[in-house]
Amino acid sequence: MKTVVNLTLQSVVGEIESVLDTYPYHYQQAFALPDLRQELIVFVLNRIPRFYNPVSEEQVHLQDLQSESLLSHKLPRSPLEQQLHLQNLIHQGICSIIQEKSDWISHHLCETVQAGCEPSHWFG
């Protein structure tokens, strides 16, 4: 039996990683937060067509989903315009989310940074 796997998601996640690597550390920290990362993925996926590939049922098991063979599928890269369009959408998503959620990001990033900086009350 064959199952349909959404290759677009895998490609978008990989491209988001590549694009975020070019951003300053504080942007990387912000999009390391699961809520913001998911929002960025959704932002991009809603603006591009989906690519699907049928795979056998055995390949759908979790251990196979993590294998290099399935994750190595990328969006067709032959046209440079497709890659540039995807990267442009990711940049737009990053800017949009940062502008829209700046207070939320500041609160959550400050919370994680300050948690380790507070003096311990354990010693009295």
C-alpha positions in Angstrom: 0.0 0.0 0.0 1.3 3.5 -0.8 1.0 6.5 1.4 1.2 10.2 0.3 4.0 12.2 2.0 4.0 16.0 1.8 7.5 16.9 0.5 6.7 20.6 0.7 6.8 20.6 4.5 10.2 18.9 4.6 11.6 21.3 2.0 10.2 24.3 3.7 11.6 23.3 7.1 15.0 22.7 5.6 15.0 26.0 3.8 13.8 27.8 6.9 16.9 26.4 8.7 19.2 27.6 6.0 17.7 31.1 5.9 17.6 31.5 9.7 21.4 30.6 9.7 22.0 33.9 7.9 20.1 35.9 10.6 21.6 37.3 13.8 21.5 35.1 16.9 18.5 36.8 18.6 16.4 36.0 15.5 17.5 32.4 15.6 16.6 32.3 19.3 13.1 33.7 18.6 12.4 31.2 15.9 13.7 28.4 18.1 10.6 28.9 20.1 8.2 26.2 18.9 5.2 28.5 18.6 7.0 31.0 16.4 8.7 28.3 14.3 5.3 26.7 13.6 3.9 30.1 12.7 6.7 30.7 10.2 6.2 27.3 8.7 2.5 27.9 8.3 3.1 31.4 6.8 5.3 29.9 4.1 3.2 26.8 3.4 0.1 28.9 2.9 1.8 30.8 0.1 3.3 27.9 -2.0 2.0 24.9 -3.9 2.2 21.5 -2.3 4.4 18.6 -3.7 3.4 15.1 -2.8 5.2 11.8 -3.3 3.8 8.3 -2.8 5.9 6.0 -0.6 5.4 2.5 0.6 3.8 1.9 4.0 7.1 0.7 5.5 8.7 4.0 4.8 6.1 5.8 6.9 7.3 4.5 10.2 8.9 7.1 12.4 12.4 5.7 12.1 12.1 5.8 8.3 10.7 9.3 8.4 13.9 10.3 10.2 16.1 8.6 7.6 18.1 10.6 5.2 16.4 9.1 2.1 13.0 10.6 2.8 14.3 13.9 4.3 16.7 14.5 1.4 13.7 15.3 -0.9 13.7 19.0 -1.7 11.5 21.3 -3.7 12.6 21.2 -7.4 15.7 23.4 -7.4 16.4 23.4 -11.1 14.6 26.8 -11.6 16.5 29.3 -9.5 13.3 31.4 -9.3 11.6 28.7 -7.2 14.3 28.7 -4.6 14.5 32.5 -4.5 10.8 32.7 -4.2 10.8 30.3 -1.3 13.6 32.2 0.5 11.8 35.5 -0.2 8.6 34.1 1.5 10.7 33.0 4.5 12.2 36.5 4.8 8.7 38.0 4.6 7.4 35.6 7.2 10.3 36.4 9.6 9.7 40.2 9.2 5.9 39.9 9.5 6.1 37.6 12.6 8.8 39.7 14.3 6.8 42.9 13.8 3.5 41.4 14.9 4.8 39.5 17.9 7.7 41.7 19.1 6.2 42.1 22.6 5.5 38.4 23.0 9.0 37.5 21.7 10.6 39.9 24.1 8.6 38.5 27.0 9.4 34.9 26.2 13.1 35.4 25.4 13.7 37.6 28.5 11.9 34.9 30.5 14.3 32.2 29.3 17.4 34.4 29.7 16.6 35.7 33.1 15.7 32.3 34.6 19.4 31.4 34.7 20.5 34.9 35.8 18.5 35.2 39.0 20.3 34.7 42.3 19.5 31.4 44.0 17.2 31.6 47.0 18.3 28.1 48.0 21.2 29.4 50.1 19.0 31.6 52.2 
